Amino acid sequence: MAGKISPGAGMAIGIGCGTAMGAGLMAATDQPSMLAVGIGCGVAIGAALTASFQRKADAQADSSDDNDQT
């Protein structure tokens, strides 16, 4: 269905963004450890997105359950 994001996609989005951020920091500072910083931030972002997506999916499931009852 269009418009629905799997909760598991949150971690992929977060790690992808964190890796890009880390690569930019690494290039800007010439410090290879900045890649790890970016990836670490990405994991935190991914966990938050996953939780948010899961709450939204749960709310939608609860809403559709209410509509199914007669």
N, C-alpha and C positions, 0 to 999 in steps of 0.2 A: 504494500500500500504506500502510496506517495505520502511524504510528510512524516513518516515514522522512522526513527533512528533506533537501532538496537542499542541497549545499554552497554553492551560490550564494545561498541565503537568508541566510547568515551576515552578508553585507555589508548587506543590507536591514534586518535586525534591528539591527545595530550602529548604522547611520546613523539609524534611527528612534529608538532609545534616546538616542543622542547629541544629536539635535535637541531631544528633549524635555528632556534635561538642560540643554542650552544655553539653552533658552527659560526654564527655571526659574532658572538662574543670572542670566540677563539681567534677569528680573523682580525678583529678590532684590537685585541690586547696582545696577540702573539703568545698566548698562554694556552697550551694544549688542555690543561685541566678545566678550562671553561666549557669544553664540550660536556664533561661530566656534570658540571653545574647545570647546564641547560637540560640535560637528560633527566637529572634529578628533579628539576622544576617541572619538567614534562610529566613525570610520573605523578607528582602531586596534582597537577592540572587534570591529568587523566582520571585519577581517582575521584576528584570532585565532579568531573563531567559524568562519569559512570554513575555516581550516586544520584546526580540530578536527573539523568536520563531514566534511571530505574524508578525514581519517585514519580516522574511524569508518566511512565508506562503503567505503574501501579494505579495511579489516579485514573488513567484512561480505562484500565481494566475494570476498576470499581464502578466507574460511570457506566460502562457498557453492561455490566452485570445488573445495575439498577434498571436500565432500560429494557432488559430481557424479561424481567419479572412481570407477571400479569396479575 
